[in-house]
């Protein structure tokens, strides 16, 4: 699993590290939204290590591997902590096997371009099967075979196919178990078989709210922002300022929200000011003035 994540983040690793250093120099406390954007995923890693540098410092491999794990974004650290990696590192290091194990996995390319999500899920399930058979247990108790999942997905989506083939239709797919993500992966594949333009978003409530406020093109530019307050800010500014899609992207790329005085306020204050603007159409200086200087249209830089 750790090698898979490492391969996924490899193409944007340098961009994330560079972005993190720049944002730190700017004194920005909440760097998560921009680092997620830089990584291209909902998680990232800012550590100076990956599998190659880890092996280059064999005497300190255990300590450096722990530092590598600590470099993940909070949401990914929460997942990894449940695998008890620290205990595994300690056991492998004590047995003199840590270097060999990391080296073997370093030599395997598990990037999605080489091993698609479906195949990765199958690999994980095969590992579960082998381990459970070795313990004389039934592996079927721990995962649902893919053939069964395909049948379930077809039964679930079949009656809705006509709607799913149309544009701008929102549907929520919920997997109450979400072990290897097979149900979600196959549901996504089936929907895209029927509708090549289908997009996947993590939160249906956010989708519904933004679609009421924005055109479809504006919506696509805003929905990928990870922070709710960012989305609310840009959606409201689009409504009041009547930004075109091009203008919206020109404001998102240079981090307009992060440079407003508003972004430095507590979340409750930000929510209240955006709500007040929505109700009264009253622009506040915090919504417009950039910290530490002035407005974009004056042509002044933030330094």
Secondary structure by P-SEA (a helix, b strand, c coil): caaaaaaaaccaaaaaaaaaaaaaaaccccaaaaaaaaacccccccccccaaaaaacccaaaaaaaaaaaaccaaaaaaaaaaaaaaaaaaaaaaccaaaaaaaaaacccccccccaaaaaaaaaaaaaaaaaaaccccccccccaaaaaaaaaaaccccccccccccbbbbbbbcccccaaaaaaaaaaaaaacccbbbbccaaaaaaaaacccaaaaaaccccccaaaaaaaaaaaaaacccaaaaaaaaaaccccccccccccaaaaaaaaaaaaacccccccccccccccccccccccc
